[in-house]
Amino acid sequence: MGVYENLLPGRENALSPEYLAVKCNLSSVRLLQKEIERERKSGKVILSSTTPPGGYYLPAAGDTMEIRKFIRTLENRGENTLRVLESARSLLDELESDGC
């Protein structure tokens, strides 16, 4: 049984990573995160929240706001990652052009 099948709908029913790792017979939270990543890539929608108590959960039936919030979180995270990537590429370009 995968992570998805162990989750409950609604943020109020979010399961902590530590609890979920044990429930899914995974030896660490890191392995849980990798499994969630794999399931998400296969098309399963697994929501998460870092706001206490935080954890992983399924979208509640008909609650589009939960999904919108999750999408917004992912978009912000992606934008921040792209900014960091651009900075690193800029520095690399600068260092490589100075070395020629």
Backbone torsions as a table, in degrees:
resi	resn	phi	psi	omega
1	MET	NA	129.9	-178.3
2	GLY	-82.4	179.4	179.0
3	VAL	-61.6	-46.9	-176.1
4	TYR	-51.4	-44.8	-176.7
5	GLU	-69.0	-16.0	179.9
6	ASN	-94.1	-6.4	-175.3
7	LEU	-89.3	156.8	178.2
8	LEU	-113.5	152.7	178.4
9	PRO	-77.3	144.2	175.8
10	GLY	96.3	135.5	-179.3
11	ARG	-58.5	-32.7	-179.8
12	GLU	-66.6	-14.1	178.5
13	ASN	-108.0	16.8	-178.7
14	ALA	-58.7	140.3	178.6
15	LEU	-104.5	134.3	-178.6
16	SER	-65.1	151.9	178.8
17	PRO	-58.8	-39.2	-178.3
18	GLU	-64.2	-46.4	179.5
19	TYR	-64.2	-44.8	-177.1
20	LEU	-64.8	-38.0	177.5
21	ALA	-59.7	-45.0	179.1
22	VAL	-65.1	-46.4	-178.3
23	LYS	-60.3	-33.4	-178.9
24	CYS	-93.5	8.6	179.6
25	ASN	58.9	39.6	176.5
26	LEU	-105.6	143.3	-172.2
27	SER	-81.1	-8.7	179.7
28	SER	-157.7	161.4	175.5
29	VAL	-64.6	-34.8	179.5
30	ARG	-60.9	-42.5	177.3
31	LEU	-65.6	-36.1	175.4
32	LEU	-60.4	-46.9	-179.7
33	GLN	-60.6	-39.9	178.1
34	LYS	-65.5	-39.3	178.1
35	GLU	-66.2	-41.8	177.5
36	ILE	-62.3	-43.1	177.6
37	GLU	-59.1	-43.4	179.8
38	ARG	-63.4	-44.7	-179.3
39	GLU	-67.0	-38.5	177.5
40	ARG	-63.4	-42.1	179.2
41	LYS	-63.6	-27.0	178.7
42	SER	-82.9	-0.2	174.4
43	GLY	108.8	-2.3	179.2
44	LYS	-79.2	136.2	179.4
45	VAL	-94.7	106.5	177.7
46	ILE	-115.7	114.7	-179.6
47	LEU	-88.1	159.9	176.8
48	SER	-147.7	157.3	178.4
49	SER	-142.1	138.1	175.5
50	THR	-98.8	-8.9	177.6
51	THR	-70.5	127.5	-176.9
52	PRO	-51.9	136.3	7.8
53	PRO	-80.8	-14.4	175.5
54	GLY	71.4	170.7	178.2
55	GLY	134.0	-167.2	-177.2
56	TYR	-111.3	146.0	-177.9
57	TYR	-161.2	169.4	176.7
58	LEU	-97.7	156.8	175.4
59	PRO	-63.6	137.8	175.1
60	ALA	-73.3	144.5	-179.0
61	ALA	-55.3	123.7	176.1
62	GLY	77.4	-1.6	-178.3
63	ASP	-94.5	87.7	-178.7
64	THR	-72.8	-20.7	-178.8
65	MET	-63.6	-40.0	178.0
66	GLU	-59.3	-44.5	-178.8
67	ILE	-67.6	-41.5	178.3
68	ARG	-60.2	-43.7	179.3
69	LYS	-62.3	-42.1	-179.8
70	PHE	-64.9	-43.6	178.0
71	ILE	-60.6	-44.2	179.1
72	ARG	-60.2	-41.9	178.3
73	THR	-61.3	-45.7	179.4
74	LEU	-65.0	-39.4	177.9
75	GLU	-62.7	-44.4	179.0
76	ASN	-62.8	-43.7	179.0
77	ARG	-61.7	-42.7	179.3
78	GLY	-63.8	-42.7	178.3
79	GLU	-62.6	-42.1	178.4
80	ASN	-64.5	-41.1	178.8
81	THR	-63.4	-41.6	178.9
82	LEU	-64.3	-37.6	177.4
83	ARG	-63.5	-43.1	178.9
84	VAL	-64.9	-42.0	178.4
85	LEU	-60.9	-44.7	179.0
86	GLU	-62.0	-40.4	178.4
87	SER	-63.4	-44.4	-179.8
88	ALA	-65.1	-41.6	178.1
89	ARG	-64.4	-39.9	179.5
90	SER	-62.1	-45.2	178.5
91	LEU	-63.4	-43.2	179.0
92	LEU	-60.7	-45.3	178.3
93	ASP	-59.4	-43.2	-179.5
94	GLU	-63.4	-44.9	-179.3
95	LEU	-67.4	-38.8	-179.3
96	GLU	-72.1	-33.2	178.9
97	SER	-74.2	-29.3	177.1
98	ASP	-72.7	-27.5	-176.2
99	GLY	-81.6	-10.3	-177.2
100	CYS	-83.6	NA	NA
